[in-house]
Amino acid sequence: MIDTNSRIATVPAILAPVPPVVSRRSLMRGGLALGLGMAMPSVLSEKVYAQASTLTEYERRIVTVAKEQAERMSSILLDASIVAVADFARPSALPRLHFVDVTAGAMRSHLVAHGRGSDPEHIGRLQHFSNIVGSLATSRGAYLTSEQYDGKYGPSMRLRGLDETNSNAADRAIVMHPAWYAAPDMLTKYGKLGRSEGCFAMAPDEFHIALQHLGSGRLLYAGLIGEA
């Protein structure tokens, strides 16, 4: 049986920064940055992360990506202490949405669905990324978390694409939201999660974690990091 429980790990020292690619001023002009008053707490819950453990090689790669992307986008983030990394090199049956607390030194992993356009035959693995409107696919790149709202699936969070590879995120209505087809019981029935229309869909019982730790002005990065 696949273990979908969160994994907790200690994070090593911060890596050398990568030059930013977008300025805070340009995002402010575009209305993307929201007030600091909407940002969530800067560290993950001590109750959730009470048992820290040594990083595996795979987790070290996740932490490296989180820190590099946070440094790359540091000029536009309201808070870079927590970064979400979605590793779509992993199948949907494995936890692949990682919340990395680069301040407290912890990470936690959860299930997340990919877009049906990225997996047309529904084999449970992302086959390709796309930024095309109407593709129903997952897009690669960095996203800025925006405001929360009540949508089709309940409390949700809007995202803004920060790279050329996900620049159409707003036009495609790519968001984070809960969905029944991203729940662990899908693995028992089908061995894989259902597919979204390109959004980052999490299990309904776990989506509160995204809302708690990714307030507006934080970073979500989607890419192919790979297995250990």
C-alpha positions as CSV (number, residue, x, y, z in Angstrom):
1,M,0.0,0.0,0.0
2,I,1.3,3.5,-0.8
3,D,2.0,5.7,2.1
4,T,0.5,9.1,1.5
5,N,1.5,10.5,4.9
6,S,3.5,13.7,5.2
7,R,7.3,13.4,5.4
8,I,9.2,15.7,7.8
9,A,12.8,16.5,7.3
10,T,15.6,18.8,8.4
11,V,16.8,21.4,5.9
12,P,20.5,22.2,5.2
13,A,22.0,25.6,4.9
14,I,20.6,28.1,2.3
15,L,22.3,27.9,-1.1
16,A,23.8,30.7,-3.1
17,P,21.2,33.1,-4.6
18,V,20.1,33.1,-8.2
19,P,19.5,36.5,-9.9
20,P,15.8,37.6,-9.9
21,V,14.0,37.8,-13.2
22,V,11.0,40.0,-12.3
23,S,10.9,43.2,-10.2
24,R,8.4,43.9,-7.4
25,R,7.6,47.2,-9.1
26,S,6.4,45.6,-12.3
27,L,4.1,43.2,-10.3
28,M,2.7,46.0,-8.2
29,R,1.9,47.9,-11.4
30,G,0.1,44.8,-12.6
31,G,-1.8,44.5,-9.4
32,L,-0.4,41.1,-8.6
33,A,1.1,41.8,-5.2
34,L,-1.4,41.9,-2.4
35,G,-1.2,43.4,1.1
36,L,1.0,41.9,3.8
37,G,-2.1,41.7,5.9
38,M,-3.2,38.7,3.9
39,A,0.0,36.8,4.3
40,M,-0.1,33.7,6.5
41,P,2.3,32.8,9.4
42,S,6.0,32.6,8.3
43,V,6.7,29.2,9.9
44,L,5.0,25.9,9.7
45,S,3.1,24.6,12.7
46,E,5.2,23.1,15.4
47,K,2.5,20.6,16.1
48,V,2.6,19.4,12.5
49,Y,6.4,19.2,12.4
50,A,7.2,17.9,15.9
51,Q,9.3,15.0,14.6
52,A,12.1,16.1,12.4
53,S,14.2,13.6,10.5
54,T,17.3,13.5,8.3
55,L,16.9,14.5,4.7
56,T,17.0,11.9,2.0
57,E,18.8,12.6,-1.2
58,Y,15.5,13.2,-3.0
59,E,14.4,15.7,-0.2
60,R,17.7,17.5,-0.5
61,R,17.0,18.1,-4.2
62,I,13.5,19.4,-3.3
63,V,15.0,21.8,-0.8
64,T,17.6,22.9,-3.2
65,V,15.0,23.8,-5.8
66,A,12.9,25.6,-3.2
67,K,15.8,27.8,-2.2
68,E,17.0,28.5,-5.7
69,Q,13.5,29.5,-6.9
70,A,12.9,31.6,-3.8
71,E,16.2,33.5,-4.4
72,R,15.3,33.9,-8.1
73,M,12.0,35.5,-7.3
74,S,13.1,37.2,-4.1
75,S,12.4,40.7,-5.3
76,I,8.7,40.1,-5.8
77,L,7.8,37.7,-3.0
78,L,6.1,39.1,0.1
79,D,7.4,36.2,2.1
80,A,9.9,33.6,1.0
81,S,10.1,31.6,4.2
82,I,7.8,28.8,2.9
83,V,8.0,27.6,-0.7
84,A,5.7,24.9,-2.3
85,V,7.4,22.7,-4.9
86,A,5.3,20.4,-7.1
87,D,7.5,17.6,-8.6
88,F,5.7,16.2,-11.6
89,A,8.4,13.7,-12.3
90,R,6.7,11.6,-9.7
91,P,3.5,9.7,-10.5
92,S,0.2,11.0,-9.0
93,A,0.1,8.0,-6.6
94,L,3.0,9.5,-4.6
95,P,3.1,12.7,-2.5
96,R,4.7,15.2,-4.8
97,L,3.6,18.6,-3.5
98,H,6.2,19.6,-1.0
99,F,5.9,22.5,1.4
100,V,9.4,23.6,2.4
101,D,9.9,25.9,5.4
102,V,13.4,27.3,4.7
103,T,13.4,29.2,8.0
104,A,12.4,26.5,10.5
105,G,14.1,23.7,8.5
106,A,11.2,21.3,7.7
107,M,9.2,20.0,4.8
108,R,6.0,18.2,4.3
109,S,4.6,16.4,1.3
110,H,1.1,15.8,-0.1
111,L,-0.7,14.4,-3.1
112,V,-1.6,16.7,-5.9
113,A,-3.3,16.1,-9.3
114,H,-2.0,17.2,-12.7
115,G,-3.9,18.4,-15.7
116,R,-5.7,16.0,-18.0
117,G,-4.0,17.7,-21.0
118,S,-0.7,16.6,-19.6
119,D,-1.8,13.0,-19.3
120,P,-4.3,12.3,-22.1
121,E,-4.4,8.6,-21.6
122,H,-4.7,8.9,-17.8
123,I,-1.7,6.7,-17.0
124,G,-1.1,8.5,-13.7
125,R,2.0,10.3,-14.9
126,L,2.5,13.8,-16.4
127,Q,3.6,13.4,-20.0
128,H,4.2,17.0,-20.9
129,F,3.7,20.6,-19.8
130,S,1.7,23.2,-21.7
131,N,1.0,27.0,-21.4
132,I,-1.5,27.0,-24.2
133,V,-5.0,28.3,-23.4
134,G,-7.5,25.4,-23.6
135,S,-4.8,22.7,-23.3
136,L,-6.1,21.6,-19.9
137,A,-2.4,20.8,-19.1
138,T,-0.2,21.6,-16.2
139,S,2.3,24.4,-16.8
140,R,5.9,24.4,-15.6
141,G,7.4,27.4,-13.8
142,A,7.1,29.7,-10.8
143,Y,3.7,31.0,-9.6
144,L,2.9,33.8,-7.2
145,T,0.1,33.0,-4.8
146,S,-2.7,35.5,-4.9
147,E,-6.0,36.0,-3.1
148,Q,-8.2,33.3,-1.7
149,Y,-11.8,32.9,-2.9
150,D,-14.8,30.5,-2.8
151,G,-14.9,28.6,-6.1
152,K,-16.5,25.5,-7.6
153,Y,-14.7,23.2,-5.2
154,G,-14.8,25.5,-2.1
155,P,-12.0,27.7,-0.7
156,S,-9.4,28.2,-3.4
157,M,-6.3,30.3,-4.2
158,R,-5.5,32.2,-7.3
159,L,-2.1,31.9,-8.9
160,R,-0.1,34.2,-11.3
161,G,2.5,32.7,-13.6
162,L,5.9,34.4,-13.4
163,D,7.7,32.6,-16.2
164,E,7.2,32.4,-20.0
165,T,6.3,28.7,-19.5
166,N,3.2,29.6,-17.3
167,S,2.5,33.2,-18.4
168,N,-1.1,32.3,-19.3
169,A,-2.0,30.9,-15.8
170,A,-4.4,33.8,-15.1
171,D,-6.1,33.6,-18.5
172,R,-6.4,29.8,-18.0
173,A,-7.8,30.2,-14.5
174,I,-5.1,28.0,-13.0
175,V,-5.6,27.9,-9.2
176,M,-5.0,25.8,-6.2
177,H,-8.2,24.1,-5.0
178,P,-9.5,21.0,-3.2
179,A,-11.0,18.1,-5.2
180,W,-12.5,14.7,-4.5
181,Y,-10.4,13.2,-7.3
182,A,-7.2,14.1,-5.5
183,A,-8.1,12.3,-2.3
184,P,-6.1,9.2,-1.1
185,D,-9.1,6.9,-1.6
186,M,-8.6,7.3,-5.3
187,L,-5.3,5.3,-4.9
188,T,-7.2,2.4,-3.3
189,K,-9.7,2.3,-6.1
190,Y,-7.6,3.1,-9.2
191,G,-4.0,3.3,-8.1
192,K,-3.8,7.0,-9.3
193,L,-5.4,10.3,-8.8
194,G,-7.9,11.9,-11.1
195,R,-6.9,14.8,-13.4
196,S,-7.6,18.5,-13.1
197,E,-7.9,21.0,-16.0
198,G,-4.4,22.3,-15.2
199,C,-5.0,23.4,-11.6
200,F,-3.1,22.2,-8.6
201,A,-5.8,20.0,-6.9
202,M,-5.3,18.6,-3.4
203,A,-7.4,16.3,-1.2
204,P,-10.2,18.2,0.4
205,D,-9.1,17.1,3.9
206,E,-5.6,18.5,3.3
207,F,-6.2,21.6,1.4
208,H,-6.4,23.7,4.5
209,I,-2.6,23.2,4.7
210,A,-2.1,25.1,1.5
211,L,-4.3,28.0,2.7
212,Q,-2.5,28.0,6.0
213,H,1.0,28.1,4.7
214,L,0.7,29.8,1.3
215,G,-0.8,33.2,2.0
216,S,-0.7,35.8,-0.8
217,G,2.7,36.8,-2.1
218,R,4.4,33.4,-1.7
219,L,5.9,31.0,-4.2
220,L,4.7,27.8,-5.8
221,Y,7.1,26.1,-8.3
222,A,6.2,23.3,-10.6
223,G,8.8,21.2,-12.4
224,L,10.5,17.9,-12.9
225,I,12.9,17.3,-10.0
226,G,13.0,13.5,-10.2
227,E,13.2,10.5,-8.0
228,A,16.1,9.7,-5.6
